[in-house]
Amino acid sequence: MRDFLYFIVEVIAIIHSKILSLNDTWEYNLSDKELHFLVIGIIGMAMIFVVYPVFKWLANRNCIMTISWIYVFTLIIVLTFAIEIGQKVTNTGTMDFADIMFGLVGFIFMFAIFAVLREIYHLICRFIKKSMKK
């Protein structure tokens, strides 16, 4: 986990240095906070232009559960990273990428069980409605 996080930090540091060098080259003299404002704003808007059409398409197909799953899965990723970082900072456990993976697999496994039970419920409801129409 530590190696993975250091790799991510290195990649971010390289991108950060390139953006700072562009800032110096073009003589904009933007502060670090102004650069964060611009870069995160641009990344966020790029994500909106990708996510919005996908979610709109899913909503039109009545796939609200899929939208919910994507949202919760994203939150679970953030939560598991926060827990691991918290364990490192507070020395209450070891920071391990495998812990994150097991947590995510646990959510996927439990959701799969839920999805199967939900589908059985919907099949029973359809069967009852169909038999009442006869």
ChimeraX commands (.cxc) that place a marker at each C-alpha (Angstrom):
marker #1 position 0.00,0.00,0.00 radius 0.5
marker #1 position 2.79,2.37,0.91 radius 0.5
marker #1 position 4.50,1.81,-2.45 radius 0.5
marker #1 position 1.23,2.41,-4.29 radius 0.5
marker #1 position 0.58,5.66,-2.42 radius 0.5
marker #1 position 4.16,6.84,-2.99 radius 0.5
marker #1 position 3.72,6.09,-6.71 radius 0.5
marker #1 position 0.53,8.16,-6.81 radius 0.5
marker #1 position 2.24,10.99,-4.91 radius 0.5
marker #1 position 5.17,10.89,-7.36 radius 0.5
marker #1 position 2.86,11.07,-10.38 radius 0.5
marker #1 position 0.97,13.99,-8.84 radius 0.5
marker #1 position 4.28,15.71,-8.01 radius 0.5
marker #1 position 5.46,15.33,-11.63 radius 0.5
marker #1 position 2.18,16.74,-12.98 radius 0.5
marker #1 position 2.35,19.54,-10.39 radius 0.5
marker #1 position 5.90,20.43,-11.45 radius 0.5
marker #1 position 4.93,20.50,-15.12 radius 0.5
marker #1 position 1.98,22.79,-14.40 radius 0.5
marker #1 position 4.23,25.08,-12.32 radius 0.5
marker #1 position 6.80,25.19,-15.12 radius 0.5
marker #1 position 4.06,26.10,-17.61 radius 0.5
marker #1 position 2.92,28.81,-15.20 radius 0.5
marker #1 position 6.48,30.18,-15.07 radius 0.5
marker #1 position 7.03,29.80,-18.83 radius 0.5
marker #1 position 3.88,31.70,-19.70 radius 0.5
marker #1 position 4.58,34.20,-16.90 radius 0.5
marker #1 position 1.09,34.00,-15.42 radius 0.5
marker #1 position 2.46,34.10,-11.85 radius 0.5
marker #1 position -0.54,32.24,-10.48 radius 0.5
marker #1 position -0.28,31.12,-6.87 radius 0.5
marker #1 position -0.48,27.46,-5.89 radius 0.5
marker #1 position -4.03,28.01,-4.66 radius 0.5
marker #1 position -5.06,29.66,-7.91 radius 0.5
marker #1 position -3.58,26.74,-9.84 radius 0.5
marker #1 position -5.49,24.27,-7.64 radius 0.5
marker #1 position -8.64,26.29,-8.27 radius 0.5
marker #1 position -8.13,26.06,-12.04 radius 0.5
marker #1 position -6.88,22.48,-12.32 radius 0.5
marker #1 position -9.43,20.87,-9.97 radius 0.5
marker #1 position -12.18,23.01,-11.53 radius 0.5
marker #1 position -11.20,21.81,-15.02 radius 0.5
marker #1 position -10.93,18.17,-13.92 radius 0.5
marker #1 position -14.32,18.40,-12.20 radius 0.5
marker #1 position -16.00,19.92,-15.24 radius 0.5
marker #1 position -14.42,17.29,-17.52 radius 0.5
marker #1 position -15.86,14.62,-15.25 radius 0.5
marker #1 position -19.30,16.28,-15.37 radius 0.5
marker #1 position -19.24,16.19,-19.19 radius 0.5
marker #1 position -18.59,12.44,-19.02 radius 0.5
marker #1 position -20.72,11.45,-16.02 radius 0.5
marker #1 position -23.84,13.52,-16.79 radius 0.5
marker #1 position -24.63,11.92,-20.16 radius 0.5
marker #1 position -23.97,8.44,-18.76 radius 0.5
marker #1 position -26.23,9.01,-15.74 radius 0.5
marker #1 position -28.92,10.65,-17.90 radius 0.5
marker #1 position -28.86,7.65,-20.24 radius 0.5
marker #1 position -29.10,5.29,-17.25 radius 0.5
marker #1 position -31.96,7.31,-15.73 radius 0.5
marker #1 position -33.88,7.23,-19.01 radius 0.5
marker #1 position -33.49,3.45,-19.02 radius 0.5
marker #1 position -34.82,3.36,-15.43 radius 0.5
marker #1 position -31.47,2.15,-14.06 radius 0.5
marker #1 position -31.58,4.11,-10.81 radius 0.5
marker #1 position -30.04,1.17,-8.94 radius 0.5
marker #1 position -27.02,1.32,-11.27 radius 0.5
marker #1 position -26.62,5.03,-10.60 radius 0.5
marker #1 position -26.91,4.36,-6.87 radius 0.5
marker #1 position -24.31,1.59,-7.09 radius 0.5
marker #1 position -21.83,3.83,-8.93 radius 0.5
marker #1 position -22.30,6.59,-6.36 radius 0.5
marker #1 position -21.95,4.27,-3.37 radius 0.5
marker #1 position -18.96,2.46,-4.91 radius 0.5
marker #1 position -17.22,5.80,-5.37 radius 0.5
marker #1 position -17.92,6.72,-1.74 radius 0.5
marker #1 position -16.69,3.30,-0.59 radius 0.5
marker #1 position -13.40,3.85,-2.43 radius 0.5
marker #1 position -12.94,7.23,-0.73 radius 0.5
marker #1 position -13.94,5.79,2.65 radius 0.5
marker #1 position -11.56,2.82,2.44 radius 0.5
marker #1 position -8.64,5.08,1.48 radius 0.5
marker #1 position -9.56,7.45,4.33 radius 0.5
marker #1 position -9.62,4.55,6.80 radius 0.5
marker #1 position -6.22,3.29,5.65 radius 0.5
marker #1 position -4.67,6.76,5.75 radius 0.5
marker #1 position -6.23,7.28,9.18 radius 0.5
marker #1 position -4.68,4.03,10.41 radius 0.5
marker #1 position -1.28,5.20,9.19 radius 0.5
marker #1 position -1.56,8.62,10.77 radius 0.5
marker #1 position -2.89,7.36,14.12 radius 0.5
marker #1 position -0.77,4.18,14.21 radius 0.5
marker #1 position -3.91,2.09,14.87 radius 0.5
marker #1 position -3.10,-0.36,12.07 radius 0.5
marker #1 position -0.98,-0.89,9.03 radius 0.5
marker #1 position -1.74,0.90,5.79 radius 0.5
marker #1 position -2.22,-1.88,3.26 radius 0.5
marker #1 position -3.59,-1.77,-0.29 radius 0.5
marker #1 position -4.91,-5.31,0.18 radius 0.5
marker #1 position -7.21,-4.00,2.95 radius 0.5
marker #1 position -8.73,-1.58,0.45 radius 0.5
marker #1 position -9.19,-4.33,-2.12 radius 0.5
marker #1 position -10.79,-6.70,0.40 radius 0.5
marker #1 position -13.15,-3.94,1.51 radius 0.5
marker #1 position -14.20,-3.23,-2.07 radius 0.5
marker #1 position -14.63,-6.93,-2.83 radius 0.5
marker #1 position -16.71,-7.24,0.36 radius 0.5
marker #1 position -19.05,-4.50,-0.87 radius 0.5
marker #1 position -19.28,-6.06,-4.34 radius 0.5
marker #1 position -19.99,-9.52,-2.86 radius 0.5
marker #1 position -22.68,-8.24,-0.50 radius 0.5
marker #1 position -24.24,-6.16,-3.28 radius 0.5
marker #1 position -24.31,-9.24,-5.53 radius 0.5
marker #1 position -26.25,-11.12,-2.85 radius 0.5
marker #1 position -28.62,-8.16,-2.53 radius 0.5
marker #1 position -29.05,-7.98,-6.32 radius 0.5
marker #1 position -29.95,-11.67,-6.53 radius 0.5
marker #1 position -32.47,-11.39,-3.68 radius 0.5
marker #1 position -33.91,-8.22,-5.23 radius 0.5
marker #1 position -34.31,-9.94,-8.61 radius 0.5
marker #1 position -36.04,-12.93,-6.96 radius 0.5
marker #1 position -38.42,-10.51,-5.23 radius 0.5
marker #1 position -39.20,-8.74,-8.53 radius 0.5
marker #1 position -39.77,-12.08,-10.30 radius 0.5
marker #1 position -42.20,-13.17,-7.59 radius 0.5
marker #1 position -44.04,-9.84,-7.83 radius 0.5
marker #1 position -44.30,-10.16,-11.63 radius 0.5
marker #1 position -45.53,-13.75,-11.30 radius 0.5
marker #1 position -48.22,-12.67,-8.80 radius 0.5
marker #1 position -49.37,-9.77,-11.01 radius 0.5
marker #1 position -49.44,-12.00,-14.06 radius 0.5
marker #1 position -51.44,-14.71,-12.28 radius 0.5
marker #1 position -53.96,-12.16,-10.92 radius 0.5
marker #1 position -54.68,-10.87,-14.44 radius 0.5
marker #1 position -55.86,-14.34,-15.56 radius 0.5
marker link #1:1,2 radius 0.2
marker link #1:2,3 radius 0.2
marker link #1:3,4 radius 0.2
marker link #1:4,5 radius 0.2
marker link #1:5,6 radius 0.2
marker link #1:6,7 radius 0.2
marker link #1:7,8 radius 0.2
marker link #1:8,9 radius 0.2
marker link #1:9,10 radius 0.2
marker link #1:10,11 radius 0.2
marker link #1:11,12 radius 0.2
marker link #1:12,13 radius 0.2
marker link #1:13,14 radius 0.2
marker link #1:14,15 radius 0.2
marker link #1:15,16 radius 0.2
marker link #1:16,17 radius 0.2
marker link #1:17,18 radius 0.2
marker link #1:18,19 radius 0.2
marker link #1:19,20 radius 0.2
marker link #1:20,21 radius 0.2
marker link #1:21,22 radius 0.2
marker link #1:22,23 radius 0.2
marker link #1:23,24 radius 0.2
marker link #1:24,25 radius 0.2
marker link #1:25,26 radius 0.2
marker link #1:26,27 radius 0.2
marker link #1:27,28 radius 0.2
marker link #1:28,29 radius 0.2
marker link #1:29,30 radius 0.2
marker link #1:30,31 radius 0.2
marker link #1:31,32 radius 0.2
marker link #1:32,33 radius 0.2
marker link #1:33,34 radius 0.2
marker link #1:34,35 radius 0.2
marker link #1:35,36 radius 0.2
marker link #1:36,37 radius 0.2
marker link #1:37,38 radius 0.2
marker link #1:38,39 radius 0.2
marker link #1:39,40 radius 0.2
marker link #1:40,41 radius 0.2
marker link #1:41,42 radius 0.2
marker link #1:42,43 radius 0.2
marker link #1:43,44 radius 0.2
marker link #1:44,45 radius 0.2
marker link #1:45,46 radius 0.2
marker link #1:46,47 radius 0.2
marker link #1:47,48 radius 0.2
marker link #1:48,49 radius 0.2
marker link #1:49,50 radius 0.2
marker link #1:50,51 radius 0.2
marker link #1:51,52 radius 0.2
marker link #1:52,53 radius 0.2
marker link #1:53,54 radius 0.2
marker link #1:54,55 radius 0.2
marker link #1:55,56 radius 0.2
marker link #1:56,57 radius 0.2
marker link #1:57,58 radius 0.2
marker link #1:58,59 radius 0.2
marker link #1:59,60 radius 0.2
marker link #1:60,61 radius 0.2
marker link #1:61,62 radius 0.2
marker link #1:62,63 radius 0.2
marker link #1:63,64 radius 0.2
marker link #1:64,65 radius 0.2
marker link #1:65,66 radius 0.2
marker link #1:66,67 radius 0.2
marker link #1:67,68 radius 0.2
marker link #1:68,69 radius 0.2
marker link #1:69,70 radius 0.2
marker link #1:70,71 radius 0.2
marker link #1:71,72 radius 0.2
marker link #1:72,73 radius 0.2
marker link #1:73,74 radius 0.2
marker link #1:74,75 radius 0.2
marker link #1:75,76 radius 0.2
marker link #1:76,77 radius 0.2
marker link #1:77,78 radius 0.2
marker link #1:78,79 radius 0.2
marker link #1:79,80 radius 0.2
marker link #1:80,81 radius 0.2
marker link #1:81,82 radius 0.2
marker link #1:82,83 radius 0.2
marker link #1:83,84 radius 0.2
marker link #1:84,85 radius 0.2
marker link #1:85,86 radius 0.2
marker link #1:86,87 radius 0.2
marker link #1:87,88 radius 0.2
marker link #1:88,89 radius 0.2
marker link #1:89,90 radius 0.2
marker link #1:90,91 radius 0.2
marker link #1:91,92 radius 0.2
marker link #1:92,93 radius 0.2
marker link #1:93,94 radius 0.2
marker link #1:94,95 radius 0.2
marker link #1:95,96 radius 0.2
marker link #1:96,97 radius 0.2
marker link #1:97,98 radius 0.2
marker link #1:98,99 radius 0.2
marker link #1:99,100 radius 0.2
marker link #1:100,101 radius 0.2
marker link #1:101,102 radius 0.2
marker link #1:102,103 radius 0.2
marker link #1:103,104 radius 0.2
marker link #1:104,105 radius 0.2
marker link #1:105,106 radius 0.2
marker link #1:106,107 radius 0.2
marker link #1:107,108 radius 0.2
marker link #1:108,109 radius 0.2
marker link #1:109,110 radius 0.2
marker link #1:110,111 radius 0.2
marker link #1:111,112 radius 0.2
marker link #1:112,113 radius 0.2
marker link #1:113,114 radius 0.2
marker link #1:114,115 radius 0.2
marker link #1:115,116 radius 0.2
marker link #1:116,117 radius 0.2
marker link #1:117,118 radius 0.2
marker link #1:118,119 radius 0.2
marker link #1:119,120 radius 0.2
marker link #1:120,121 radius 0.2
marker link #1:121,122 radius 0.2
marker link #1:122,123 radius 0.2
marker link #1:123,124 radius 0.2
marker link #1:124,125 radius 0.2
marker link #1:125,126 radius 0.2
marker link #1:126,127 radius 0.2
marker link #1:127,128 radius 0.2
marker link #1:128,129 radius 0.2
marker link #1:129,130 radius 0.2
marker link #1:130,131 radius 0.2
marker link #1:131,132 radius 0.2
marker link #1:132,133 radius 0.2
marker link #1:133,134 radius 0.2
view
